[in-house]
Amino acid sequence: MGSYATVKLRRRVAIVLLIASAIVIAGIVAVLWVVPRFLELLVTGDSKDLRANTEGEPAKPGEPTVLLLAIDGVDRRLLYDMLRRNELPHLAGLLGGIRDGELPHAYLDDTALAPLPSSTMTSWATIFTGEPPARHGVAGNEYFIRAERRLAAPAPVSVFAPDVVLQSYTDGYANDLLGVPTLYERLRRGRHDLSIWVAMSPYHRGADRLLLANRTVIADAFKAFLDDDDEEDDLDMFAELDEEVVENVIEELEDEAAPHVLTLYLAGADYFAHGSKRGPDEARRHYLTTIFDPLVGELAAALDRRGARRDRYVVVVSDHGQTEVLHDDVHALGTSDEPDEPPAIVRAAGYRLRPFELDVDEDHDFDTVLAYGGALAYVYLADRSTCPRARDVCDWTRPPRFREDVAPLAEAFRAQPWIDLVLVRRDGAFAVYTGGGETEPIDAHLAAHPRPEYIEVASRLRDLAVGPRGDHAGDILLVAKNGAEPDAGRRFYFSGRYHSWHGSPSRSDSEIPLIVAHPRRTAADLRRTVRAIAGAETAADEVTDIIEH
């Protein structure tokens, strides 16, 4: 048995015992039914063929190929600084080497921005489809779909749904939420013979093969049911999820030729930032130097053994940055009925709130839905004239009335000390609610009340709200005091307690890295190519266009 296989077998045995112990200790009945599926995934292997009998051909010598390195939760400022200081020598080597602080074969884009919200599932959906949120439909880590009267939660924040996390990685839950083709489906339009492997990304529709890192599933599950545990010893296990996904890719490369397109999704840095007492910058810097960069070196060596780097483009991108917050109940805006929490505000204003559960009965009489996403939260409202009495089921196919349904609750939220902006829909787009039933365009409001840390707010709000699936972003959008605040003690966030969050329009959350490299092209040449495709600035939905080119 090879070394990688031996390591993985030992890990599976340990993981099975770990899961069993965690369930007994935590006493969580809700996940018991999903355990057999965990065990099946752990025991039967780490790869899954997605296109039976139609797998593409391996890349031939001289054909252009791509490695897409998708790093979760690392902003542009941090990554570029570390690269230029040569703190990530293996990544620099993968990008063609470094000389006097410069990467001669890599273009480091200084303009790329995440969509709004700057959240994991929305941003990766935008990057992996080339469409904005109002078109692809994934409005957040969790959001409400009015037409179906259901909560979608590919990365649950306010609800307990570990089974959905597993389904996102293994059963296509996240794929099914996309209303547009993925990058991989777009690539196949003209090249049906392309071979495409995706390692651990929840958006993998159109790929030939999905490579699964079991530790990723476990880490997400632990986040879901062992909440509020921020010890460094627990965070160490999150590093192992990236180690296993890289090992799985290397093992696959030992047996088969490299594909045309290889996407590798690494989530460990994001977990470190959310849960570490060190603060997001120190935590990510530690993670990237001690865990991530050596793994990149191992991957590069495996590609070299296959002779698969000479003609391979490397694209490095992330989904969002991080903003430090305080890990306490004062700043974490949760789901309890404490007087200053969002649910209590909704109920005190006379609205009937949907329970914080993934599924509710069809005859439930809620007229309001809250969906959380760190610095932002969505509020969905029914036309309450369709359900004026308790136990009346609301007609969610009808939009709410502004004066009767939207304005009273917007007024209640505007009065809260933790709120920065209350945005409401006017003619489909979001405007700032200024009180007394009045609104103001976002650009005009920010001109009169500057927030220098907020960037490209109006255009990103349009991309979120105006389009065939723009209603997924709610009727009221709550922006907590967070990314625009210089002091962590004045930052609030919609979720359980963490040490950092994201989601806001701020630079720290929104400025993402985008690096395009090729071993036989210059940085200046690559820059011309990217700018010809994306124009003066790069939006997240243009990454697919760049890769297609």
C-alpha positions as CSV (number, residue, x, y, z in Angstrom):
1,M,0.0,0.0,0.0
2,G,1.4,3.4,-1.0
3,S,2.3,6.1,1.6
4,Y,-0.7,8.3,0.8
5,A,-3.1,5.4,0.9
6,T,-1.7,4.3,4.3
7,V,-2.0,7.7,5.8
8,K,-5.6,8.1,4.5
9,L,-6.6,4.7,5.9
10,R,-5.3,5.5,9.3
11,R,-7.0,8.9,9.2
12,R,-10.3,7.3,8.3
13,V,-10.2,4.9,11.3
14,A,-9.4,7.9,13.5
15,I,-12.1,10.0,11.9
16,V,-14.8,7.4,12.4
17,L,-13.9,7.2,16.1
18,L,-13.8,10.9,16.3
19,I,-17.2,11.4,14.8
20,A,-18.7,8.7,17.0
21,S,-17.2,10.4,20.1
22,A,-18.3,13.8,19.1
23,I,-21.9,12.7,18.6
24,V,-22.0,11.0,22.0
25,I,-20.5,14.0,23.7
26,A,-22.5,16.6,21.9
27,G,-25.7,14.6,22.2
28,I,-27.0,15.9,18.9
29,V,-29.9,13.7,17.8
30,A,-30.5,15.8,14.7
31,V,-27.4,14.6,12.9
32,L,-27.6,10.9,13.7
33,W,-29.3,10.0,10.4
34,V,-26.5,11.6,8.4
35,V,-23.8,9.6,10.1
36,P,-24.0,6.5,7.8
37,R,-23.5,8.9,4.9
38,F,-20.4,10.3,6.6
39,L,-19.1,6.8,7.2
40,E,-19.8,5.7,3.6
41,L,-17.9,8.7,2.3
42,L,-15.0,8.0,4.6
43,V,-14.7,4.3,3.9
44,T,-15.4,4.1,0.2
45,G,-12.9,6.7,-1.1
46,D,-12.1,10.2,-1.9
47,S,-13.0,10.7,-5.6
48,K,-16.3,10.6,-7.4
49,D,-16.8,10.4,-11.2
50,L,-19.4,12.9,-12.2
51,R,-19.8,12.1,-15.9
52,A,-20.1,8.4,-16.3
53,N,-18.7,7.1,-19.6
54,T,-18.0,10.6,-20.9
55,E,-14.9,11.6,-19.1
56,G,-12.7,14.0,-21.1
57,E,-9.3,13.1,-22.5
58,P,-6.1,13.9,-20.5
59,A,-4.2,17.0,-21.6
60,K,-1.7,16.5,-24.4
61,P,1.8,18.1,-24.4
62,G,1.6,21.6,-25.7
63,E,-2.1,22.1,-25.0
64,P,-3.0,25.1,-22.7
65,T,-4.1,23.9,-19.3
66,V,-5.1,25.6,-16.1
67,L,-4.6,25.1,-12.3
68,L,-7.2,27.2,-10.5
69,L,-6.1,27.6,-6.8
70,A,-9.2,28.8,-4.9
71,I,-8.1,30.0,-1.4
72,D,-10.9,30.8,1.0
73,G,-10.9,33.9,3.2
74,V,-7.6,35.6,2.2
75,D,-7.7,39.3,1.1
76,R,-5.4,40.9,-1.5
77,R,-3.4,43.1,0.8
78,L,-2.3,40.2,2.9
79,L,-1.5,37.7,0.2
80,Y,0.4,40.1,-2.1
81,D,2.4,41.4,0.8
82,M,3.4,37.9,1.8
83,L,4.3,37.0,-1.7
84,R,6.5,40.0,-2.3
85,R,8.3,39.5,1.0
86,N,9.0,35.9,-0.2
87,E,7.1,34.5,2.8
88,L,5.4,32.0,0.5
89,P,8.3,30.6,-1.5
90,H,6.5,27.5,-2.8
91,L,3.6,29.6,-4.1
92,A,6.0,32.0,-5.7
93,G,7.7,29.1,-7.4
94,L,4.4,27.8,-8.7
95,L,3.8,31.3,-10.1
96,G,7.1,31.2,-12.0
97,G,9.5,32.4,-9.3
98,I,10.4,35.6,-7.6
99,R,13.2,38.1,-8.2
100,D,13.8,41.2,-6.0
101,G,10.3,41.1,-4.7
102,E,8.7,40.8,-8.1
103,L,7.1,37.8,-9.9
104,P,8.3,38.1,-13.5
105,H,5.9,35.5,-14.8
106,A,2.8,36.4,-12.8
107,Y,0.3,39.3,-13.0
108,L,-1.0,40.4,-9.6
109,D,-4.3,42.2,-10.2
110,D,-4.7,45.1,-7.8
111,T,-8.4,45.8,-8.8
112,A,-10.3,42.6,-8.2
113,L,-13.4,42.9,-6.0
114,A,-15.7,40.4,-4.4
115,P,-19.5,40.7,-5.0
116,L,-21.9,41.8,-2.3
117,P,-22.3,40.2,0.1
118,S,-18.6,39.4,0.4
119,S,-19.5,35.9,1.6
120,T,-18.3,32.5,0.8
121,M,-21.1,30.9,-1.2
122,T,-22.1,34.1,-3.1
123,S,-18.5,35.0,-4.0
124,W,-17.5,31.5,-5.2
125,A,-20.8,31.2,-7.1
126,T,-19.9,34.4,-8.9
127,I,-16.4,33.4,-9.6
128,F,-17.3,29.9,-10.8
129,T,-20.2,31.0,-13.1
130,G,-19.1,34.4,-14.4
131,E,-22.5,35.9,-13.5
132,P,-23.6,38.3,-10.7
133,P,-25.7,37.1,-7.7
134,A,-28.9,38.5,-9.1
135,R,-28.5,36.1,-12.1
136,H,-26.9,33.0,-10.5
137,G,-29.2,33.3,-7.5
138,V,-26.9,32.4,-4.6
139,A,-27.5,35.6,-2.5
140,G,-25.6,34.5,0.6
141,N,-24.5,31.7,2.8
142,E,-28.2,31.4,3.6
143,Y,-31.2,33.1,1.9
144,F,-34.9,32.7,1.3
145,I,-36.4,31.8,-2.0
146,R,-39.8,33.4,-2.1
147,A,-41.2,31.5,-5.1
148,E,-40.5,28.2,-3.4
149,R,-41.2,29.4,0.2
150,R,-38.0,27.8,1.4
151,L,-34.7,28.7,3.0
152,A,-31.6,27.8,1.1
153,A,-28.5,27.4,3.3
154,P,-25.4,26.0,1.5
155,A,-23.3,27.3,4.4
156,P,-25.8,27.7,7.3
157,V,-25.3,30.6,9.7
158,S,-28.5,31.0,11.7
159,V,-29.8,27.4,11.3
160,F,-28.5,24.1,12.4
161,A,-28.2,22.0,9.2
162,P,-25.0,19.8,9.1
163,D,-26.6,17.5,6.5
164,V,-26.9,20.4,4.0
165,V,-23.1,21.1,4.4
166,L,-22.4,17.5,3.5
167,Q,-24.8,17.6,0.6
168,S,-23.2,20.7,-0.8
169,Y,-19.9,18.9,-1.2
170,T,-21.1,15.4,-2.1
171,D,-24.6,15.5,-3.5
172,G,-24.8,18.7,-5.5
173,Y,-26.9,20.8,-3.1
174,A,-25.0,24.0,-3.9
175,N,-24.8,23.2,-7.6
176,D,-28.6,22.9,-7.7
177,L,-29.0,26.4,-6.4
178,L,-27.2,27.9,-9.4
179,G,-29.5,29.3,-12.0
180,V,-26.8,29.6,-14.7
181,P,-24.1,27.4,-16.2
182,T,-20.8,26.9,-14.3
183,L,-17.3,27.7,-15.5
184,Y,-16.9,24.0,-16.4
185,E,-20.1,23.8,-18.4
186,R,-19.1,27.0,-20.3
187,L,-15.7,25.5,-21.1
188,R,-17.3,22.4,-22.5
189,R,-19.4,24.3,-25.0
190,G,-16.6,24.2,-27.6
191,R,-14.4,21.4,-26.1
192,H,-16.3,18.3,-25.1
193,D,-13.0,16.4,-24.8
194,L,-11.7,18.5,-21.9
195,S,-10.8,16.7,-18.8
196,I,-11.8,18.6,-15.6
197,W,-11.1,17.7,-12.0
198,V,-12.5,19.7,-9.1
199,A,-11.1,19.2,-5.6
200,M,-13.5,20.0,-2.8
201,S,-15.3,23.0,-4.3
202,P,-19.1,22.8,-3.7
203,Y,-19.6,24.2,-7.2
204,H,-18.5,21.4,-9.5
205,R,-21.3,20.8,-12.0
206,G,-19.8,20.0,-15.4
207,A,-16.6,18.5,-14.1
208,D,-15.5,15.0,-14.8
209,R,-14.3,14.2,-11.3
210,L,-14.9,15.5,-7.8
211,L,-12.1,14.8,-5.3
212,L,-13.3,14.9,-1.8
213,A,-11.4,15.8,1.4
214,N,-13.2,14.1,4.2
215,R,-11.7,16.3,6.8
216,T,-13.3,19.3,5.2
217,V,-16.7,17.7,5.8
218,I,-15.9,17.0,9.3
219,A,-14.5,20.4,10.0
220,D,-17.7,22.0,8.7
221,A,-19.8,19.6,10.8
222,F,-17.8,20.5,13.9
223,K,-18.4,24.2,13.2
224,A,-22.1,23.4,13.0
225,F,-22.5,21.4,16.2
226,L,-19.5,22.3,18.4
227,D,-20.2,26.0,18.3
228,D,-18.3,28.5,20.4
229,D,-15.2,26.4,20.8
230,D,-12.3,28.7,19.8
231,E,-9.4,26.8,21.3
232,E,-6.2,26.7,19.1
233,D,-6.0,22.9,19.5
234,D,-9.4,22.6,17.8
235,L,-8.3,25.0,15.0
236,D,-5.3,22.7,14.3
237,M,-7.7,20.1,12.9
238,F,-8.9,22.6,10.3
239,A,-5.4,22.6,8.8
240,E,-5.7,18.9,8.1
241,L,-8.6,19.3,5.8
242,D,-6.3,21.1,3.3
243,E,-3.6,18.5,3.8
244,E,-5.9,15.7,2.9
245,V,-7.4,17.4,-0.2
246,V,-3.9,18.0,-1.6
247,E,-2.9,14.5,-0.8
248,N,-5.9,13.2,-2.7
249,V,-5.0,15.2,-5.7
250,I,-1.4,14.0,-5.6
251,E,-2.5,10.4,-5.3
252,E,-4.8,10.9,-8.3
253,L,-1.9,12.4,-10.3
254,E,0.3,9.4,-9.4
255,D,-2.2,7.1,-11.2
256,E,-3.4,9.3,-14.1
257,A,-2.3,12.1,-16.4
258,A,-3.1,15.6,-15.3
259,P,-6.4,17.1,-16.6
260,H,-6.8,20.2,-18.7
261,V,-8.5,22.0,-15.8
262,L,-7.7,21.3,-12.1
263,T,-9.5,23.3,-9.5
264,L,-8.2,23.0,-5.9
265,Y,-10.3,24.6,-3.2
266,L,-8.6,25.2,0.2
267,A,-10.7,26.4,3.1
268,G,-8.3,26.1,6.1
269,A,-7.2,29.8,6.2
270,D,-10.7,31.0,6.5
271,Y,-11.4,28.6,9.4
272,F,-8.3,29.8,11.2
273,A,-9.4,33.4,10.8
274,H,-12.9,32.9,12.0
275,G,-12.0,31.0,15.1
276,S,-8.5,32.1,16.2
277,K,-7.9,34.3,19.1
278,R,-4.8,35.6,17.3
279,G,-6.9,37.9,15.1
280,P,-7.4,37.3,11.4
281,D,-4.2,38.7,10.0
282,E,-1.9,36.9,12.4
283,A,-3.9,33.7,12.1
284,R,-3.9,33.6,8.3
285,R,-0.2,34.6,8.1
286,H,0.6,31.7,10.4
287,Y,-1.6,29.3,8.4
288,L,-0.4,30.3,5.0
289,T,3.3,30.0,5.9
290,T,3.2,26.8,8.0
291,I,0.4,24.8,6.3
292,F,-0.6,26.2,2.9
293,D,2.7,27.0,1.4
294,P,4.3,23.6,2.0
295,L,1.2,22.0,0.5
296,V,1.6,24.1,-2.6
297,G,5.2,22.8,-2.9
298,E,3.9,19.2,-2.7
299,L,1.3,19.9,-5.4
300,A,3.9,21.6,-7.7
301,A,6.2,18.6,-7.3
302,A,3.5,16.2,-8.2
303,L,2.6,18.2,-11.4
304,D,6.3,18.3,-12.3
305,R,6.5,14.5,-12.0
306,R,3.7,14.4,-14.5
307,G,5.3,17.0,-16.8
308,A,2.2,19.0,-16.3
309,R,3.5,22.5,-15.6
310,R,5.2,23.7,-18.8
311,D,2.1,24.8,-20.6
312,R,-0.2,25.3,-17.5
313,Y,-1.6,28.6,-16.5
314,V,-2.0,29.2,-12.8
315,V,-4.9,31.3,-11.5
316,V,-5.0,32.2,-7.8
317,V,-8.1,33.7,-6.4
318,S,-10.0,34.2,-3.1
319,D,-13.6,34.9,-2.3
320,H,-13.3,37.6,0.5
321,G,-11.2,39.0,3.2
322,Q,-11.7,39.2,6.9
323,T,-12.5,41.8,9.5
324,E,-11.7,41.3,13.2
325,V,-14.7,41.2,15.6
326,L,-15.1,40.6,19.3
327,H,-16.1,37.1,20.4
328,D,-18.9,37.9,22.8
329,D,-22.7,38.1,23.0
330,V,-22.7,41.9,22.9
331,H,-21.4,42.0,19.4
332,A,-22.7,38.8,18.0
333,L,-26.3,39.4,16.9
334,G,-27.9,36.0,17.4
335,T,-31.2,34.3,17.1
336,S,-32.4,34.6,20.7
337,D,-35.3,36.7,22.0
338,E,-33.1,39.0,24.0
339,P,-34.5,42.5,23.7
340,D,-31.7,43.9,21.5
341,E,-31.5,40.9,19.2
342,P,-33.0,41.0,15.7
343,P,-35.7,38.4,16.3
344,A,-37.1,40.4,19.3
345,I,-37.1,43.6,17.2
346,V,-39.2,41.8,14.5
347,R,-41.7,40.5,17.0
348,A,-42.0,43.7,18.9
349,A,-42.9,45.5,15.7
350,G,-45.8,43.1,15.2
351,Y,-44.4,40.7,12.7
352,R,-44.6,36.9,12.7
353,L,-41.0,35.5,12.3
354,R,-40.2,32.3,10.6
355,P,-38.4,29.9,13.0
356,F,-34.6,29.5,12.6
357,E,-34.9,26.1,11.0
358,L,-34.1,24.8,7.6
359,D,-37.6,23.4,7.0
360,V,-40.9,24.5,8.5
361,D,-44.4,23.2,8.0
362,E,-46.2,24.2,4.8
363,D,-49.0,25.7,6.9
364,H,-46.7,27.9,9.1
365,D,-48.1,31.4,9.3
366,F,-44.8,33.4,9.2
367,D,-44.8,36.8,7.4
368,T,-41.1,37.6,8.0
369,V,-37.8,35.7,7.4
370,L,-34.4,36.6,8.7
371,A,-31.3,35.2,7.0
372,Y,-27.8,35.9,8.5
373,G,-24.5,36.5,6.8
374,G,-21.9,38.1,9.1
375,A,-21.8,41.9,8.5
376,L,-25.1,41.7,6.5
377,A,-28.6,40.2,7.1
378,Y,-31.6,39.9,4.8
379,V,-35.2,40.5,5.9
380,Y,-37.9,39.0,3.7
381,L,-41.5,40.3,4.1
382,A,-44.8,39.0,2.8
383,D,-47.7,41.1,1.7
384,R,-49.5,40.9,5.1
385,S,-52.8,41.7,3.6
386,T,-52.8,38.1,2.3
387,C,-52.4,36.8,5.9
388,P,-53.8,39.4,8.4
389,R,-54.7,36.9,11.2
390,A,-52.6,34.5,13.2
391,R,-52.5,31.1,11.5
392,D,-53.2,32.6,8.1
393,V,-50.6,31.3,5.5
394,C,-49.1,34.2,3.6
395,D,-48.9,34.4,-0.2
396,W,-45.1,34.7,-0.8
397,T,-45.5,35.1,-4.5
398,R,-46.7,38.7,-4.0
399,P,-44.2,41.4,-3.0
400,P,-44.7,43.3,0.2
401,R,-46.3,46.7,0.3
402,F,-43.8,49.5,1.1
403,R,-45.8,51.7,3.5
404,E,-47.7,48.9,5.3
405,D,-45.1,46.1,5.4
406,V,-41.6,47.4,4.7
407,A,-41.4,50.8,6.3
408,P,-42.5,49.9,9.8
409,L,-39.9,47.2,10.2
410,A,-37.2,49.3,8.5
411,E,-38.0,52.1,11.1
412,A,-37.6,49.6,13.9
413,F,-34.2,48.4,12.7
414,R,-33.0,52.0,12.0
415,A,-33.3,52.8,15.6
416,Q,-30.9,50.1,16.7
417,P,-27.4,51.1,18.0
418,W,-25.7,48.4,16.1
419,I,-27.0,49.3,12.6
420,D,-25.0,51.2,10.0
421,L,-27.4,51.2,7.1
422,V,-30.9,50.0,6.5
423,L,-31.5,49.4,2.8
424,V,-34.9,48.9,1.3
425,R,-36.2,48.0,-2.2
426,R,-37.5,50.8,-4.3
427,D,-38.4,49.8,-7.9
428,G,-36.3,46.6,-7.6
429,A,-33.1,48.3,-6.5
430,F,-31.9,49.0,-2.9
431,A,-32.0,52.5,-1.5
432,V,-31.1,53.8,2.0
433,Y,-34.0,54.1,4.4
434,T,-33.7,57.5,6.0
435,G,-36.7,57.4,8.3
436,G,-40.3,58.5,8.1
437,G,-41.0,56.3,5.1
438,E,-38.3,58.2,3.0
439,T,-35.4,56.8,1.1
440,E,-32.3,58.1,-0.6
441,P,-30.1,56.6,-3.4
442,I,-27.0,54.9,-2.0
443,D,-24.5,57.1,-3.9
444,A,-26.1,60.3,-2.7
445,H,-26.3,59.0,0.9
446,L,-22.6,58.0,1.0
447,A,-21.6,61.3,-0.6
448,A,-23.3,63.1,2.3
449,H,-22.3,60.6,4.9
450,P,-18.9,59.2,3.7
451,R,-17.6,55.8,4.7
452,P,-14.2,55.7,3.1
453,E,-13.8,51.9,3.8
454,Y,-16.8,51.1,1.6
455,I,-16.0,50.5,-2.0
456,E,-18.2,50.3,-5.2
457,V,-21.3,49.9,-3.1
458,A,-23.9,51.0,-5.7
459,S,-22.7,48.9,-8.5
460,R,-22.4,45.8,-6.4
461,L,-25.8,46.3,-4.8
462,R,-27.3,46.4,-8.4
463,D,-25.5,43.2,-9.2
464,L,-27.0,41.7,-6.1
465,A,-30.6,43.0,-6.3
466,V,-31.5,43.7,-10.0
467,G,-31.9,40.6,-12.1
468,P,-34.1,37.5,-12.5
469,R,-33.1,36.2,-9.0
470,G,-32.5,39.5,-7.3
471,D,-35.4,38.9,-4.9
472,H,-33.2,36.3,-3.2
473,A,-31.5,39.3,-1.5
474,G,-34.6,40.2,0.6
475,D,-36.8,43.3,0.9
476,I,-34.7,44.9,3.6
477,L,-30.9,44.6,3.8
478,L,-29.3,45.3,7.2
479,V,-25.7,46.5,7.2
480,A,-24.3,46.2,10.7
481,K,-21.7,48.5,12.1
482,N,-18.7,46.5,11.0
483,G,-16.4,47.0,8.1
484,A,-16.5,50.8,8.3
485,E,-15.6,50.9,12.0
486,P,-11.9,51.3,12.8
487,D,-12.4,49.8,16.3
488,A,-13.2,46.1,16.7
489,G,-15.2,47.1,19.9
490,R,-17.7,48.9,17.7
491,R,-18.2,46.1,15.2
492,F,-21.3,43.8,15.2
493,Y,-22.2,40.8,13.1
494,F,-25.1,38.5,12.5
495,S,-24.1,35.0,13.7
496,G,-22.8,33.1,16.6
497,R,-19.7,34.3,18.3
498,Y,-16.5,34.5,16.3
499,H,-13.2,36.3,16.2
500,S,-13.5,37.6,12.6
501,W,-16.3,37.9,10.0
502,H,-16.9,39.3,6.6
503,G,-19.8,40.2,4.2
504,S,-19.6,43.9,4.3
505,P,-18.8,46.4,1.4
506,S,-15.5,47.3,3.2
507,R,-12.1,47.0,1.6
508,S,-10.9,44.5,4.1
509,D,-13.8,42.2,3.2
510,S,-14.0,43.0,-0.5
511,E,-10.5,43.4,-2.1
512,I,-9.6,39.9,-3.3
513,P,-6.5,38.6,-4.9
514,L,-6.4,37.6,-8.5
515,I,-3.1,36.3,-9.9
516,V,-2.6,34.9,-13.4
517,A,0.7,33.2,-14.1
518,H,2.3,31.2,-16.9
519,P,5.9,29.9,-16.9
520,R,6.7,31.2,-20.4
521,R,4.8,34.5,-20.4
522,T,5.8,37.8,-18.8
523,A,3.9,39.7,-16.1
524,A,3.4,42.6,-18.5
525,D,2.1,40.3,-21.2
526,L,-0.3,38.6,-18.8
527,R,-1.5,42.0,-17.6
528,R,-2.4,43.1,-21.1
529,T,-4.4,39.9,-21.6
530,V,-6.3,40.4,-18.3
531,R,-7.0,44.1,-18.9
532,A,-8.2,43.4,-22.5
533,I,-10.8,41.0,-21.0
534,A,-11.8,42.8,-17.8
535,G,-11.2,46.4,-18.7
536,A,-9.7,48.8,-16.2
537,E,-11.0,46.9,-13.1
538,T,-11.9,43.3,-12.5
539,A,-15.1,42.2,-11.0
540,A,-15.5,38.7,-9.5
541,D,-17.8,37.6,-12.3
542,E,-15.0,38.3,-14.9
543,V,-12.7,35.6,-13.5
544,T,-14.6,33.0,-15.6
545,D,-14.1,35.1,-18.7
546,I,-10.3,35.3,-18.0
547,I,-10.1,31.5,-17.5
548,E,-12.1,30.8,-20.7
549,H,-9.8,33.0,-22.7
